[in-house]
Amino acid sequence: MFLMLFILICAILFNILPKYSQKIAVLISSYVYRVTDNEMNIRSEIKDLKLEQATINMTDEFAKYAKIQRKIDKHAAEVKRLTALRNKKIAVINIGVKVGTYIVQALTMLLIVLTNRSEPLLLFSDNWFYPFHKIVSFPTGVPGGLGVACWILACNTAISKFTCLWSLGQTEGKQAFVTERQPLDIPLD
């Protein structure tokens, strides 16, 4: 019974984790890839230059205004380049977290199946699952037994159906709210 509950909790956890992998990756990358001091200095220079530019009259001192604008554009391009580089690294972490979650899930479930392949989780009457009794009892082969592989499959299927229904219920409520707010038909004449 403990093993059945453990498999159910693992299935729930491994079904939820990939959905939050982006948030986990952002959390990890916020510690690994922080904004550098160089980038912070460039951003503060941009602010200072914009303040200086705001004090200059564009029509009277156009050359000075344009020179400051070129500096601002140059620094903004550098900040944009650094940000894009950091975002690429964050995307790699995001993919790594998602793939890592799937690998850990597969290895965990494989380990559970291999360590408990000889004993059924539950025993039922032999004729309960008659046409499918060999599939239900896989890998144990005990007639009327519930095998680990079948239980894992049942848990994953039930959780995916539940989350699908849950997400449909969430979007249905949002659509009902959106459909209530219809635009007014006002003639433009």
MDTraj code that builds the backbone (N, CA, C; nanometers):
import mdtraj as md
import numpy as np

residues = "MET PHE LEU MET LEU PHE ILE LEU ILE CYS ALA ILE LEU PHE ASN ILE LEU PRO LYS TYR SER GLN LYS ILE ALA VAL LEU ILE SER SER TYR VAL TYR ARG VAL THR ASP ASN GLU MET ASN ILE ARG SER GLU ILE LYS ASP LEU LYS LEU GLU GLN ALA THR ILE ASN MET THR ASP GLU PHE ALA LYS TYR ALA LYS ILE GLN ARG LYS ILE ASP LYS HIS ALA ALA GLU VAL LYS ARG LEU THR ALA LEU ARG ASN LYS LYS ILE ALA VAL ILE ASN ILE GLY VAL LYS VAL GLY THR TYR ILE VAL GLN ALA LEU THR MET LEU LEU ILE VAL LEU THR ASN ARG SER GLU PRO LEU LEU LEU PHE SER ASP ASN TRP PHE TYR PRO PHE HIS LYS ILE VAL SER PHE PRO THR GLY VAL PRO GLY GLY LEU GLY VAL ALA CYS TRP ILE LEU ALA CYS ASN THR ALA ILE SER LYS PHE THR CYS LEU TRP SER LEU GLY GLN THR GLU GLY LYS GLN ALA PHE VAL THR GLU ARG GLN PRO LEU ASP ILE PRO LEU ASP".split()
xyz = np.array([
    [0.0826, -0.1195, 0.0000],
    [0.0000, 0.0000, 0.0000],
    [0.0869, 0.1257, 0.0000],
    [0.1973, 0.1202, 0.0772],
    [0.2882, 0.2346, 0.0816],
    [0.3482, 0.2610, -0.0566],
    [0.3824, 0.1538, -0.1268],
    [0.4408, 0.1681, -0.2597],
    [0.3406, 0.2295, -0.3575],
    [0.2141, 0.1918, -0.3473],
    [0.1115, 0.2495, -0.4341],
    [0.0991, 0.3997, -0.4103],
    [0.0991, 0.4401, -0.2850],
    [0.0902, 0.5815, -0.2514],
    [0.2152, 0.6570, -0.2969],
    [0.3308, 0.5942, -0.2798],
    [0.4561, 0.6566, -0.3242],
    [0.4564, 0.6769, -0.4754],
    [0.4087, 0.5789, -0.5501],
    [0.4025, 0.5901, -0.6957],
    [0.3049, 0.6999, -0.7354],
    [0.1915, 0.7098, -0.6668],
    [0.0942, 0.8144, -0.6965],
    [0.1534, 0.9533, -0.6715],
    [0.2226, 0.9708, -0.5597],
    [0.2846, 1.1002, -0.5286],
    [0.3930, 1.1339, -0.6306],
    [0.4737, 1.0347, -0.6679],
    [0.5771, 1.0575, -0.7703],
    [0.5133, 1.0959, -0.9033],
    [0.4062, 1.0296, -0.9404],
    [0.3396, 1.0615, -1.0672],
    [0.2836, 1.2033, -1.0655],
    [0.2249, 1.2437, -0.9533],
    [0.1738, 1.3810, -0.9415],
    [0.2887, 1.4806, -0.9520],
    [0.3943, 1.4556, -0.8791],
    [0.5098, 1.5453, -0.8790],
    [0.5717, 1.5560, -1.0181],
    [0.5917, 1.4430, -1.0847],
    [0.6544, 1.4460, -1.2162],
    [0.5614, 1.4992, -1.3239],
    [0.4326, 1.5025, -1.2971],
    [0.3400, 1.5631, -1.3915],
    [0.3350, 1.7144, -1.3744],
    [0.3568, 1.7625, -1.2525],
    [0.3508, 1.9063, -1.2246],
    [0.4830, 1.9756, -1.2558],
    [0.5942, 1.9115, -1.2261],
    [0.7255, 1.9762, -1.2419],
    [0.7538, 2.0313, -1.3814],
    [0.7263, 1.9601, -1.4902],
    [0.7561, 2.0188, -1.6216],
    [0.6793, 2.1471, -1.6505],
    [0.5621, 2.1625, -1.5914],
    [0.4846, 2.2842, -1.6132],
    [0.5485, 2.4056, -1.5461],
    [0.6248, 2.3819, -1.4416],
    [0.6902, 2.4897, -1.3691],
    [0.8405, 2.4942, -1.3952],
    [0.8855, 2.4264, -1.4996],
    [1.0292, 2.4223, -1.5259],
    [1.0846, 2.5594, -1.5612],
    [1.0048, 2.6421, -1.6282],
    [1.0533, 2.7757, -1.6630],
    [1.0734, 2.8601, -1.5371],
    [0.9820, 2.8512, -1.4421],
    [0.9979, 2.9264, -1.3180],
    [1.1170, 2.8752, -1.2375],
    [1.1367, 2.7438, -1.2382],
    [1.2515, 2.6856, -1.1683],
    [1.3813, 2.7304, -1.2347],
    [1.3812, 2.7327, -1.3688],
    [1.5008, 2.7756, -1.4421],
    [1.5320, 2.9223, -1.4151],
    [1.4307, 3.0061, -1.4083],
    [1.4529, 3.1485, -1.3780],
    [1.5085, 3.1633, -1.2372],
    [1.4580, 3.0844, -1.1444],
    [1.5083, 3.0895, -1.0078],
    [1.6543, 3.0466, -1.0011],
    [1.6882, 2.9389, -1.0697],
    [1.8265, 2.8918, -1.0711],
    [1.9171, 2.9933, -1.1402],
    [1.8729, 3.0432, -1.2540],
    [1.9578, 3.1355, -1.3299],
    [1.9712, 3.2710, -1.2629],
    [1.8758, 3.3073, -1.1767],
    [1.8911, 3.4341, -1.1047],
    [2.0086, 3.4278, -1.0077],
    [2.0422, 3.3085, -0.9624],
    [2.1594, 3.2930, -0.8770],
    [2.2870, 3.2717, -0.9583],
    [2.2734, 3.2052, -1.0744],
    [2.3910, 3.1731, -1.1538],
    [2.4308, 3.2887, -1.2459],
    [2.3328, 3.3455, -1.3164],
    [2.3600, 3.4518, -1.4141],
    [2.2993, 3.5832, -1.3664],
    [2.3663, 3.6467, -1.2751],
    [2.3195, 3.7764, -1.2261],
    [2.3609, 3.8862, -1.3232],
    [2.2964, 4.0016, -1.3082],
    [2.3343, 4.1184, -1.3874],
    [2.4712, 4.1630, -1.3380],
    [2.5655, 4.1763, -1.4308],
    [2.7026, 4.2086, -1.3931],
    [2.7158, 4.3558, -1.3545],
    [2.8252, 4.3858, -1.2863],
    [2.8529, 4.5250, -1.2479],
    [2.8733, 4.6115, -1.3720],
    [2.9338, 4.5541, -1.4742],
    [2.9549, 4.6281, -1.5986],
    [2.8212, 4.6708, -1.6586],
    [2.7254, 4.5783, -1.6622],
    [2.5939, 4.6109, -1.7175],
    [2.5213, 4.7140, -1.6315],
    [2.5351, 4.7018, -1.5019],
    [2.4724, 4.8004, -1.4127],
    [2.5340, 4.9389, -1.4343],
    [2.6666, 4.9447, -1.4547],
    [2.7327, 5.0726, -1.4808],
    [2.6843, 5.1334, -1.6120],
    [2.6689, 5.0500, -1.7133],
    [2.6209, 5.0990, -1.8428],
    [2.4784, 5.1526, -1.8288],
    [2.3959, 5.0823, -1.7549],
    [2.2573, 5.1283, -1.7345],
    [2.2531, 5.2610, -1.6590],
    [2.3391, 5.2756, -1.5596],
    [2.3414, 5.4031, -1.4863],
    [2.3948, 5.5159, -1.5750],
    [2.4904, 5.4844, -1.6631],
    [2.5389, 5.5850, -1.7577],
    [2.4275, 5.6280, -1.8512],
    [2.3454, 5.5336, -1.8957],
    [2.2322, 5.5673, -1.9835],
    [2.1378, 5.6627, -1.9112],
    [2.1094, 5.6335, -1.7853],
    [2.0205, 5.7221, -1.7082],
    [2.0805, 5.8617, -1.6957],
    [2.2106, 5.8681, -1.6654],
    [2.2771, 5.9984, -1.6517],
    [2.2759, 6.0748, -1.7831],
    [2.3027, 6.0041, -1.8927],
    [2.3021, 6.0698, -2.0229],
    [2.1631, 6.1193, -2.0605],
    [2.0611, 6.0428, -2.0269],
    [1.9241, 6.0870, -2.0559],
    [1.8873, 6.2094, -1.9736],
    [1.9340, 6.2122, -1.8477],
    [1.9088, 6.3314, -1.7659],
    [1.9817, 6.4529, -1.8242],
    [2.1041, 6.4317, -1.8673],
    [2.1807, 6.5404, -1.9282],
    [2.1154, 6.5855, -2.0578],
    [2.0673, 6.4918, -2.1348],
    [2.0035, 6.5228, -2.2620],
    [1.8731, 6.6002, -2.2404],
    [1.8048, 6.5695, -2.1313],
    [1.6789, 6.6385, -2.1032],
    [1.7016, 6.7867, -2.0722],
    [1.8206, 6.8212, -2.0235],
    [1.8495, 6.9620, -1.9915],
    [1.8906, 7.0423, -2.1137],
    [1.9237, 6.9754, -2.2230],
    [1.9704, 7.0433, -2.3437],
    [1.8519, 7.0723, -2.4351],
    [1.8502, 7.1929, -2.4879],
    [1.7487, 7.2308, -2.5853],
    [1.7904, 7.1751, -2.7206],
    [1.7061, 7.0940, -2.7805],
    [1.7413, 7.0233, -2.9032],
    [1.7609, 7.1201, -3.0204],
    [1.6816, 7.2224, -3.0292],
    [1.6921, 7.3147, -3.1440],
    [1.8133, 7.4059, -3.1325],
    [1.8487, 7.4468, -3.0120],
    [1.9616, 7.5390, -2.9960],
    [2.0958, 7.4673, -3.0024],
    [2.1060, 7.3508, -2.9392],
    [2.2329, 7.2780, -2.9332],
    [2.2153, 7.1379, -2.9916],
    [2.1834, 7.1353, -3.1211],
    [2.1534, 7.0072, -3.1841],
    [2.2746, 6.9147, -3.1878],
    [2.3936, 6.9657, -3.2128],
    [2.5131, 6.8822, -3.2234],
    [2.5414, 6.8119, -3.0914],
    [2.5322, 6.8853, -2.9818],
    [2.5562, 6.8261, -2.8498],
    [2.4477, 6.7234, -2.8163],
    [2.3230, 6.7580, -2.8508],
    [2.2095, 6.6679, -2.8272],
    [2.2280, 6.5377, -2.9057],
    [2.2686, 6.5472, -3.0331],
    [2.2867, 6.4292, -3.1179],
    [2.4034, 6.3442, -3.0689],
    [2.5099, 6.4099, -3.0197],
    [2.6262, 6.3364, -2.9687],
    [2.5866, 6.2530, -2.8467],
    [2.5085, 6.3119, -2.7579],
    [2.4611, 6.2391, -2.6394],
    [2.3675, 6.1260, -2.6811],
    [2.2840, 6.1514, -2.7815],
    [2.1913, 6.0479, -2.8290],
    [2.2686, 5.9297, -2.8874],
    [2.3770, 5.9557, -2.9591],
    [2.4588, 5.8463, -3.0132],
    [2.5213, 5.7642, -2.9003],
    [2.5662, 5.8315, -2.7937],
    [2.6216, 5.7600, -2.6782],
    [2.5141, 5.6726, -2.6135],
    [2.3950, 5.7282, -2.6005],
    [2.2830, 5.6533, -2.5412],
    [2.2523, 5.5302, -2.6267],
    [2.2470, 5.5493, -2.7573],
    [2.2179, 5.4368, -2.8481],
    [2.3258, 5.3293, -2.8402],
    [2.4531, 5.3728, -2.8315],
    [2.5643, 5.2784, -2.8225],
    [2.5547, 5.1967, -2.6938],
    [2.5280, 5.2645, -2.5821],
    [2.5162, 5.1941, -2.4544],
    [2.3927, 5.1040, -2.4525],
    [2.2834, 5.1510, -2.5113],
    [2.1612, 5.0701, -2.5153],
    [2.1833, 4.9428, -2.5973],
    [2.2578, 4.9527, -2.7053],
    [2.2882, 4.8344, -2.7866],
    [2.3732, 4.7358, -2.7075],
    [2.4682, 4.7875, -2.6280],
    [2.5524, 4.7001, -2.5464],
    [2.4690, 4.6285, -2.4395],
    [2.3783, 4.7020, -2.3755],
    [2.2903, 4.6411, -2.2746],
    [2.2012, 4.5365, -2.3401],
    [2.1518, 4.5661, -2.4584],
    [2.0662, 4.4714, -2.5299],
    [2.1438, 4.3438, -2.5642],
    [2.2699, 4.3586, -2.6043],
    [2.3530, 4.2430, -2.6372],
    [2.3785, 4.1573, -2.5124],
    [2.4101, 4.2225, -2.4004],
    [2.4353, 4.1490, -2.2763],
    [2.3094, 4.0776, -2.2268],
    [2.1959, 4.1436, -2.2416],
    [2.0688, 4.0838, -2.1998],
    [2.0344, 3.9638, -2.2871],
    [2.0573, 3.9750, -2.4175],
    [2.0294, 3.8631, -2.5075],
    [2.1194, 3.7441, -2.4751],
    [2.2440, 3.7709, -2.4434],
    [2.3368, 3.6638, -2.4068],
    [2.2913, 3.5934, -2.2787],
    [2.2486, 3.6720, -2.1807],
    [2.2007, 3.6142, -2.0548],
    [2.0717, 3.5352, -2.0787],
    [1.9836, 3.5848, -2.1650],
    [1.8586, 3.5135, -2.1935],
    [1.8828, 3.3809, -2.2644],
    [1.9866, 3.3754, -2.3486],
    [2.0209, 3.2480, -2.4130],
    [2.0652, 3.1465, -2.3085],
    [2.1431, 3.1909, -2.2123],
    [2.1890, 3.1007, -2.1068],
    [2.0715, 3.0542, -2.0208],
    [1.9774, 3.1425, -1.9958],
    [1.8581, 3.1063, -1.9185],
    [1.7752, 3.0035, -1.9958],
    [1.7659, 3.0189, -2.1278],
    [1.6911, 2.9228, -2.2098],
    [1.7563, 2.7846, -2.2045],
    [1.8887, 2.7807, -2.2030],
    [1.9583, 2.6518, -2.1925],
    [1.9279, 2.5866, -2.0582],
    [1.9276, 2.6669, -1.9517],
    [1.8930, 2.6128, -1.8190],
    [1.7495, 2.5634, -1.8180],
    [1.6589, 2.6361, -1.8826],
    [1.5185, 2.5951, -1.8883],
    [1.5042, 2.4598, -1.9564],
    [1.5711, 2.4419, -2.0676],
    [1.5660, 2.3130, -2.1379],
    [1.6294, 2.2037, -2.0518],
    [1.7402, 2.2368, -1.9861],
    [1.8074, 2.1393, -1.9004],
    [1.7200, 2.0942, -1.7847],
    [1.6479, 2.1886, -1.7240],
    [1.5587, 2.1536, -1.6126],
    [1.4457, 2.0641, -1.6618],
    [1.3883, 2.0987, -1.7770],
    [1.2768, 2.0186, -1.8298],
    [1.3231, 1.8778, -1.8678],
    [1.4345, 1.8679, -1.9389],
    [1.4867, 1.7374, -1.9787],
    [1.5300, 1.6585, -1.8553],
    [1.5928, 1.7262, -1.7605],
    [1.6352, 1.6600, -1.6370],
    [1.5177, 1.6020, -1.5603],
    [1.4069, 1.6750, -1.5582],
    [1.2867, 1.6258, -1.4908],
    [1.2370, 1.4970, -1.5569],
    [1.2346, 1.4967, -1.6892],
    [1.1885, 1.3762, -1.7591],
    [1.2836, 1.2587, -1.7388],
    [1.4128, 1.2858, -1.7364],
    [1.5103, 1.1780, -1.7153],
    [1.4965, 1.1205, -1.5747],
    [1.4839, 1.2079, -1.4750],
    [1.4670, 1.1600, -1.3372],
    [1.3376, 1.0808, -1.3247],
    [1.2322, 1.1267, -1.3910],
    [1.1054, 1.0538, -1.3864],
    [1.1210, 0.9147, -1.4466],
    [1.1816, 0.9072, -1.5626],
    [1.1975, 0.7769, -1.6283],
    [1.2838, 0.6832, -1.5450],
    [1.3925, 0.7354, -1.4916],
    [1.4802, 0.6499, -1.4113],
    [1.4126, 0.6047, -1.2817],
    [1.3382, 0.6943, -1.2186],
    [1.2683, 0.6588, -1.0948],
    [1.1646, 0.5496, -1.1201],
    [1.0836, 0.5677, -1.2225],
    [0.9798, 0.4690, -1.2515],
    [1.0409, 0.3361, -1.2964],
    [1.1486, 0.3422, -1.3727],
    [1.2166, 0.2192, -1.4139],
    [1.2750, 0.1458, -1.2942],
    [1.3331, 0.2189, -1.2027],
    [1.3879, 0.1587, -1.0815],
    [1.2780, 0.0952, -0.9962],
    [1.1645, 0.1628, -0.9856],
    [1.0528, 0.1068, -0.9090],
    [1.0017, -0.0221, -0.9739],
    [0.9885, -0.0204, -1.1068],
    [0.9408, -0.1401, -1.1762],
    [1.0398, -0.2551, -1.1606],
    [1.1684, -0.2262, -1.1744],
    [1.2684, -0.3337, -1.1659],
    [1.2822, -0.3907, -1.0250],
    [1.2707, -0.3058, -0.9227],
    [1.2861, -0.3568, -0.7864],
    [1.1617, -0.4294, -0.7369],
    [1.0460, -0.4019, -0.7958],
    [0.9213, -0.4645, -0.7494],
    [0.8543, -0.5461, -0.8595],
    [0.9317, -0.6094, -0.9443],
    [0.8736, -0.6813, -1.0574],
    [0.8191, -0.8190, -1.0208],
    [0.8538, -0.8709, -0.9067],
    [0.8123, -1.0080, -0.8764],
    [0.6890, -1.0157, -0.7877],
    [0.6526, -0.9080, -0.7205],
    [0.5369, -0.9139, -0.6298],
    [0.4293, -0.8143, -0.6724],
    [0.3034, -0.8565, -0.6720],
    [0.1952, -0.7654, -0.7103],
    [0.1666, -0.6646, -0.5983],
    [0.1138, -0.5501, -0.6368],
    [0.0780, -0.4478, -0.5382],
    [-0.0493, -0.4865, -0.4635],
    [-0.1458, -0.5354, -0.5356],
    [-0.2727, -0.5816, -0.4777],
    [-0.3138, -0.7126, -0.5451],
    [-0.3886, -0.7928, -0.4710],
    [-0.4417, -0.9171, -0.5281],
    [-0.5935, -0.9069, -0.5357],
    [-0.6465, -0.9383, -0.6531],
    [-0.7903, -0.9395, -0.6771],
    [-0.8310, -1.0806, -0.7169],
    [-0.9582, -1.0992, -0.7366],
    [-1.0074, -1.2275, -0.7870],
    [-0.9535, -1.2485, -0.9296],
    [-0.9304, -1.3728, -0.9659],
    [-0.8706, -1.4032, -1.0960],
    [-0.9549, -1.3538, -1.2133],
    [-1.0881, -1.3517, -1.1986],
    [-1.1740, -1.3174, -1.3119],
    [-1.2113, -1.1687, -1.3186],
    [-1.1591, -1.0861, -1.2314],
    [-1.1921, -0.9431, -1.2351],
    [-1.1433, -0.8757, -1.3633],
    [-1.0264, -0.9077, -1.4046],
    [-0.9674, -0.8432, -1.5225],
    [-0.9481, -0.9459, -1.6343],
    [-1.0435, -1.0389, -1.6479],
    [-1.0231, -1.1572, -1.7303],
    [-0.9573, -1.1321, -1.8662],
    [-1.0107, -1.0532, -1.9547],
    [-0.9420, -1.0481, -2.0836],
    [-0.8050, -0.9787, -2.0743],
    [-0.7892, -0.8961, -1.9735],
    [-0.6658, -0.8169, -1.9635],
    [-0.5808, -0.8548, -1.8431],
    [-0.6042, -0.9712, -1.7853],
    [-0.5362, -1.0057, -1.6604],
    [-0.3848, -1.0137, -1.6761],
    [-0.3349, -1.0508, -1.7922],
    [-0.1895, -1.0573, -1.8111],
    [-0.1289, -0.9170, -1.8217],
    [-0.2038, -0.8246, -1.8799],
    [-0.1560, -0.6861, -1.8905],
    [-0.1578, -0.6198, -1.7536],
    [-0.2653, -0.6414, -1.6780],
    [-0.2778, -0.5797, -1.5451],
    [-0.1732, -0.6347, -1.4491],
    [-0.1420, -0.7620, -1.4605],
    [-0.0463, -0.8210, -1.3671],
    [0.0990, -0.8067, -1.4118],
    [0.1244, -0.7439, -1.5268],
    [0.2618, -0.7271, -1.5755],
    [0.3408, -0.6441, -1.4765],
    [0.4593, -0.6743, -1.4433],
    [0.5513, -0.7796, -1.4823],
    [0.5484, -0.8999, -1.3890],
    [0.4545, -0.9067, -1.2937],
    [0.4558, -1.0163, -1.1955],
    [0.4120, -1.1489, -1.2558],
    [0.3092, -1.1466, -1.3400],
    [0.2560, -1.2698, -1.3964],
    [0.1637, -1.3436, -1.3017],
    [0.1332, -1.2860, -1.1856],
    [0.0436, -1.3490, -1.0879],
    [-0.1000, -1.3216, -1.1321],
    [-0.1809, -1.4257, -1.1531],
    [-0.3201, -1.4039, -1.1940],
    [-0.3971, -1.3275, -1.0856],
    [-0.4669, -1.2221, -1.1266],
    [-0.5437, -1.1401, -1.0329],
    [-0.4600, -1.0367, -0.9603],
    [-0.3343, -1.0284, -0.9887],
    [-0.2465, -0.9318, -0.9228],
    [-0.2368, -0.8016, -1.0014],
    [-0.2159, -0.6937, -0.9291],
    [-0.1972, -0.5625, -0.9914],
    [-0.0469, -0.5346, -0.9936],
    [0.0086, -0.5271, -1.1130],
    [0.1518, -0.5044, -1.1270],
    [0.1871, -0.3568, -1.1152],
    [0.3141, -0.3323, -1.0908],
    [0.3639, -0.1957, -1.0732],
    [0.3484, -0.1154, -1.2017],
    [0.3789, -0.1754, -1.3150],
    [0.3718, -0.1036, -1.4425],
    [0.2295, -0.0579, -1.4719],
    [0.1315, -0.1427, -1.4445],
    [-0.0086, -0.1060, -1.4671],
    [-0.0506, 0.0070, -1.3731],
    [-0.0058, 0.0023, -1.2498],
    [-0.0400, 0.1069, -1.1538],
    [0.0226, 0.2407, -1.1942],
    [0.1457, 0.2383, -1.2400],
    [0.2113, 0.3610, -1.2867],
    [0.1352, 0.4179, -1.4056],
    [0.0988, 0.3332, -1.4993],
    [0.0228, 0.3768, -1.6160],
    [-0.1124, 0.4343, -1.5751],
    [-0.1804, 0.3679, -1.4819],
    [-0.3106, 0.4155, -1.4358],
    [-0.2972, 0.5514, -1.3654],
    [-0.1969, 0.5670, -1.2824],
    [-0.1755, 0.6944, -1.2124],
    [-0.1460, 0.8075, -1.3104],
    [-0.0558, 0.7818, -1.4047],
    [-0.0214, 0.8855, -1.5032],
    [-0.1403, 0.9235, -1.5896],
    [-0.2193, 0.8248, -1.6300],
    [-0.3371, 0.8524, -1.7114],
    [-0.4401, 0.9329, -1.6335],
    [-0.4665, 0.8934, -1.5101],
    [-0.5649, 0.9658, -1.4288],
    [-0.5203, 1.1091, -1.4017],
    [-0.3943, 1.1277, -1.3720],
    [-0.3442, 1.2628, -1.3428],
    [-0.3484, 1.3498, -1.4675],
    [-0.3111, 1.2949, -1.5828],
    [-0.3148, 1.3754, -1.7052],
    [-0.4582, 1.4109, -1.7430],
    [-0.5510, 1.3193, -1.7233],
    [-0.6928, 1.3505, -1.7509],
    [-0.7452, 1.4564, -1.6541],
    [-0.7074, 1.4453, -1.5276],
    [-0.7505, 1.5426, -1.4283],
    [-0.6945, 1.6808, -1.4602],
    [-0.5670, 1.6890, -1.4934],
    [-0.5090, 1.8195, -1.5251],
    [-0.5682, 1.8763, -1.6532],
    [-0.6017, 1.7894, -1.7491],
    [-0.6664, 1.8360, -1.8716],
    [-0.8041, 1.8935, -1.8406],
    [-0.8814, 1.8230, -1.7600],
    [-1.0127, 1.8741, -1.7209],
    [-1.0008, 2.0008, -1.6373],
    [-0.9016, 2.0062, -1.5516],
    [-0.8797, 2.1240, -1.4675],
    [-0.8473, 2.2457, -1.5545],
    [-0.7597, 2.2267, -1.6545],
    [-0.7231, 2.3392, -1.7413],
    [-0.8405, 2.3809, -1.8282],
    [-0.9244, 2.2854, -1.8700],
    [-1.0442, 2.3215, -1.9454],
    [-1.1395, 2.4032, -1.8601],
    [-1.1542, 2.3648, -1.7344],
    [-1.2406, 2.4403, -1.6439],
    [-1.1883, 2.5807, -1.6202],
    [-1.0567, 2.5958, -1.6141],
    [-0.9967, 2.7273, -1.5934],
    [-1.0174, 2.8163, -1.7155],
    [-0.9980, 2.7625, -1.8360],
    [-1.0146, 2.8433, -1.9566],
    [-1.1615, 2.8709, -1.9847],
    [-1.2497, 2.7787, -1.9451],
    [-1.3921, 2.7998, -1.9653],
    [-1.4406, 2.9196, -1.8849],
    [-1.3913, 2.9342, -1.7621],
    [-1.4279, 3.0482, -1.6791],
    [-1.3765, 3.1780, -1.7375],
    [-1.2575, 3.1758, -1.7937],
    [-1.2022, 3.2963, -1.8555],
    [-1.2796, 3.3322, -1.9807],
    [-1.3202, 3.2321, -2.0603],
    [-1.3952, 3.2598, -2.1815],
    [-1.5327, 3.3148, -2.1484],
    [-1.5932, 3.2654, -2.0410],
    [-1.7240, 3.3175, -2.0021],
    [-1.7121, 3.4640, -1.9639],
    [-1.6047, 3.5002, -1.8982],
    [-1.5848, 3.6398, -1.8595],
    [-1.5627, 3.7260, -1.9830],
    [-1.4892, 3.6760, -2.0789],
    [-1.4602, 3.7531, -2.1997],
    [-1.5850, 3.7696, -2.2833],
    [-1.6687, 3.6662, -2.2927],
    [-1.7870, 3.6758, -2.3756],
    [-1.8925, 3.7664, -2.3143],
    [-1.8864, 3.7895, -2.1848],
    [-1.9827, 3.8801, -2.1225],
    [-1.9576, 4.0241, -2.1640],
    [-1.8348, 4.0593, -2.1920],
    [-1.8011, 4.1965, -2.2278],
    [-1.8016, 4.2106, -2.3797],
    [-1.9141, 4.2366, -2.4369],
    [-1.9270, 4.2557, -2.5807],
    [-1.9122, 4.4051, -2.6131],
    [-1.8486, 4.4368, -2.7261],
    [-1.8377, 4.5784, -2.7622],
    [-1.9740, 4.6354, -2.7992],
    [-1.9885, 4.7619, -2.7754],
    [-2.1133, 4.8289, -2.8090],
    [-2.1183, 4.8571, -2.9583],
    [-2.2348, 4.8395, -3.0173],
    [-2.2523, 4.8726, -3.1593],
    [-2.2987, 5.0159, -3.1691],
    [-2.2018, 5.1049, -3.1886],
    [-2.2334, 5.2474, -3.2001],
    [-2.2089, 5.2891, -3.3455],
    [-2.3086, 5.3438, -3.4089],
    [-2.2867, 5.3873, -3.5486],
    [-2.1848, 5.5036, -3.5522],
    [-2.0998, 5.4990, -3.6544],
    [-1.9966, 5.5995, -3.6665],
    [-2.0406, 5.7206, -3.7478],
    [-2.1624, 5.7214, -3.7986],
    [-2.2110, 5.8327, -3.8822],
    [-2.2347, 5.9568, -3.8017],
])
top = md.Topology()
chain = top.add_chain()
for i, resn in enumerate(residues, 1):
    res = top.add_residue(resn, chain, resSeq=i)
    for name in ("N", "CA", "C"):
        top.add_atom(name, md.element.get_by_symbol(name[0]), res)
traj = md.Trajectory(xyz[None], top)
